[in-house]
Amino acid sequence: MITRLLLTVAVLVSTATPTASAATTSSPTDPNVRYFGRWNTSSSSAYVSEWAGAYLVVGFTGRTVKLRQRRAIDFFVSIDGGPDVSYVNRTGTVDLTATPLAAGNHTLRVSYRPIAGSYKGDAVYQGIEIDTGARTFTPTVPSKIVEFVGDSITVGQLSSKQALTAYGWLTGEKLKAGHTQVAVGGACLHPAADGCLSMREGFLRTGLALNAPAWNFGRYRANAVVINLGTNDVGHSVTKDEFRSSYVTLLRRAREKYPTAAIFALGTFRKRYVPETQAAVKALTDGGDRNVYFVDTLGWIDEATDTTDNVHPNDQGHRKIAERLAPIVAARI
């Protein structure tokens, strides 16, 4: 009788003990995630961003959110439009809400550190985990997109938060537009004989390698394209004629891919290939394109106070560029 009673109690205790509920997960293929920039989506479990300035935005309910990473990477996170918080060398499932949020609807923005030079982090998005019973939802995002094409200056190298403190990101934010920096340090415009990475060709690609998959331009349509190239070509023996010809090709490719976009060709801040840049723009306008513009940047920044090394703008320099550039772009979109 005692044994039977103990067994009954044990069964009741076992039945009454709740099992732990799994967190709600959102994968990279979640239709509520909005991606800006060029993401390699060939793997449904891991979306990869190679160019600088790519980011994602997703809405979620509940009080907590965790980011699922593959291998170590530096990244920035903004929740509910707050300041971008830096996470350094993180891997695995990363808790982004050590202090739980208030219950309700929230938005998450994630941007990875650009892979360049000696930095080889794993810029791979594998999704998020949120509270049990919570859900994701489609966030409100801008309808217009500005694409910035360039080299390390457009990447934001040597600025405090790289892509996030670069003039392209800042200009996009000022315009309240979506934005991305299709850029990498050391890039040339022209495919130089010594192998300098050519943005004339890179513009067409999903990733950095020249054999990277062709980018599907149907994924988004830029309302404006801002090009800042030519700083590096001098060091790779690119002639003036080669530069002008390659610039014409890039402008024509941008027009083919974005038929209604305003296209801006910036004079380089170091004043390299400026006449050739102007000549390339003139070639398109003479051909009837009335929505492509040369932008004279002379005097926008001071090398002594607005750069870290007489080449790369510091945070102040990038802010000055964005202040000058934003109204020029705004007037055309």
N, C-alpha and C positions, 0 to 999 in steps of 0.2 A: 504493500500500500504506500509506504514511504517512497519507495523507488519510483512507483507510477506517478506520484505527486511531483517529485523532483523533475521527471521527464516532461511533465505538463508545463511546469514553470519555465524550464529551459526552452521549450518550443514557443511559449508566449513571449519570452525575452527576445528570442531570435527573430520572431515575426515583427515585434515592435521596433526593432533597431533599424533606422532608415539607412539606405545605401547612399554613398556619396554621389552627387549628381555631377555629370561632366559639364565643363564649361562649354558655352556656345562658340563654335569656331567659324571663321570666315576665310575662305581660300582665295588665292589670287584671281580665280575666275568669277568670284562673286560679282554679279552685275551692278551692285550698289557701290563698288569701288570705281572712282574716276581717276584715270591715269593721264598725266600731262607729260609730254615729251616722248622720247623713243624707247619703248620697252620691248625686249625680246620675249615674246609670249609662246615660244615653241614648246616649253614645258608647262603643263597646266598646274603643276605644284610649285613652280618657282619662276617668277617673272624677274628679268634681269635688266637693270639700267646701266648702260655703259657711258653714254654722253653725259656731260655735266648738266645740272639743272632740272633733271627729271624728278617728278614727285607724284604722290598719290594722295587722294582725299577720300575718306569714307565716313559716313555717319553711323553712330551706334547708340543704343540705349543701355541703361544700367549705370553702374558706378565705377567699373574697372575695365581696363583694356591692357592686353599684353601683345607684344610684337614677336612674331615667330621668325627667327633668323636661322640661317644654315651655318655659316662659319663667321669668323670675326669681321666686324665692319664698324666704322664710325657713321653715325647718322644723327639727324636733327628731327625733333618732334614738336609739333604745335598742336595743342588741344584747345578747342573752342576759340580759335583765333588768337590765343595767347602767345607769349614770346617763344621763339624756337629754342628748345632745350637740347643741349649736346649730350650724346651718349657715345662714349669712346671705347672702341675695341670690344664690343658686345657680341655675344653669340648665344644660341639657344632661344629660349622663351624669355623675353625681357619685359619685366613689369614696368609699365609706363605710368602707373597710378599708385605709387607707394602710399599716398594719401587718397583714399577713395573720393570720387567726385560726388556731387549732389545727384540724386536720382533724376533721370530725365533724358533728353536728347543731347547728344554731343557730336562733335566732329573731330577727326584725327587727320593730321597732315604729316607725311613722312617723306624725307628727302635724304638720300645717301651721299656720303662723301665721294667726289669724283675719283675714279681709279686713274691715276696718272703718276708718271715718274717712278719713284721707288715704292709708292703706296699701292698695295695689292689687296685691299680689303674685298670682301665678298658682298657686292651690292645686289643682293637677291631678296626679293619680297616673297615670303611664304604664307602670309596671312596674319590674322589676329585671333586672339581669344578674348571673349567678353563674358559677362556674368551668365550663369545658368538662366535660361529663359529670356535673355536679352536678344536683341536682333540688330542687324545692320539696316540702314536705309540710305537712299540716294541723297547725298548732300547737295546743297545749293552751290553751284560753281559758276564762274564767269562764262559767258557765251562767246567772248572773243579771245583769240590766242595770238600772242606775239612770239615769233621764233627768232632767236639770236644765234648767228653763225660766226664762229671765230676760233681764236687760239687761247693761250693761257690767260690773256687779259679778260676775255669773255668768260672763261672758267671762273675767274676770281682768285686765281692762285696768289698766295701771299697776303690776301685779305683775311680778316679774322674768322669768317665762317665760309670762306671760299665761295661756292656758287650762290649762297644766300646773302652774301654781302657784295656781290658783283653787280655792276651797273645794269645788266640785263634783268636779273631778278628784281632789283629795286625799281626799275622802270615799269616792269609788268605790274608790280604791286601798286605803284603810283596810279597806273591806268585802271586798276581793279580788273585786270585781264589775266587770263591764263598765260603761262609763259614757259619757255624752255630754252636752255643754252646748248645748242648742238656744237660743242667745242671741246678741244683737248689741247693741253700744253704742247708747245713746240710745232704746232701745225703750220703748214704753208697753204697758200692758195693753189699754186701751180705744183704738179707732180714733178718735183725736182729730180735730177738724175741721181742724186745721192740717196734717194729714198725718203725724203721728208714727206710726212703724211699729208696728202693733198685734200683739202676741204672741198675742192671742186668735185672730187670723187666721193669723199666722205659724206657730203650732203645727201647722197642717194642711198646711204646705208643705215641699217639698224644699229650697228656697232662700230667700233674703232677700226677693225681690220678691213682691208680693202676687199677681202673675200667674205666679209660679213653679209648676212642676208640682205637683200634689197629691202629698203623700207617701204611699207605699204602706206602711201600718202593718202589713202582713203580713211586712215584711222582718225585723222583730224585735218581740218583746213585752217591754216594760219591766215589771220586777217592782215598781218604785217610780218615782213622778214627784214631783220636788221643784220647787215654783214659788216664785220670788222676784221679784215684780213690784210696781210702785207708786211706786218712787223717782222716776221721770220724769214720771208723769202730772200731778203738781201743776203743773209748768211748762207744761203744755199745756191748762190750764183744764178738766180733766176733773172733773166734779162727783162728789160722794160716791155719789149714786145710780147714775150711769153706771158708776162703778168697780165697785160691788158687783154690778150686773147683769152686767157683762162678766166678772167673776170667776166668777160662777155658771155662765155659759156655758162658760168655759174648763174649769172643773172637770167639768162634764157631758161635754164633749168628751173630756177625758182619760179619764173613766170609760168612755165608749162605745168608745174605741179600745183601752183596756187594762182589760178587765172585772175582772181579779183583782188589779190593782196597788194597792199602798198609795200614797195621794196625800197629799202634805204641802204645805200653804200656809204659807210663812214670813211672819211679821211683818217688814216691811222694817226694816233696821238703822237707818234714819233716822226710824222711827216714823210713816211716812206711810200713811194709809188702813188703819191697823190694825183699828179697829172694823168697817170695811167688809169686810176680809178675813175676820175672824171670822164676820161675818154670812153671808158667802157659804158658808163651811164649814157653818155651822148649817143653811142652806137644804138642803144635800145630806143632812146627817145626819137632819134632820127628815123628809126624804123616804125614809129607810130605808137610806142608804148608811153602813155601819159601818166603812168602810176609808178614810175621808178625815179629815185631822187638821189643826188649826191649830197652828203651832209658834211659841211666844212667844220671840223672840230678844233680848228686853230684857236688856242687860248682857253680851251675848256678846263685844262688842268695845268698845274705848274710842276715840272719834274722834281724840283727841289723839295716841295712841301706836300705834294699830293701823290707821290709814289714811294715805294719802299726801296727801289734800286735803280731809279731813273727810267724804269720800263713799266713795272707792274703797279697799277694804282693801289694805294692803301684805302682804308675804309672811307676816309674823307674824299679821296679822289673819285672813288666809285659813286659816292653820293653826288658829287658835283656833276659828273657825267649824266647821271640819271635825271638830275634837275634840268639840265639842258635838253636832254633827248626826249623826255616824256611829252612835253608840249608839241614837239615836232611830229612825233608819232600820232599823238592824240588828234592832231589837226587833219590827219588822213584816214583815220579809222572811226 
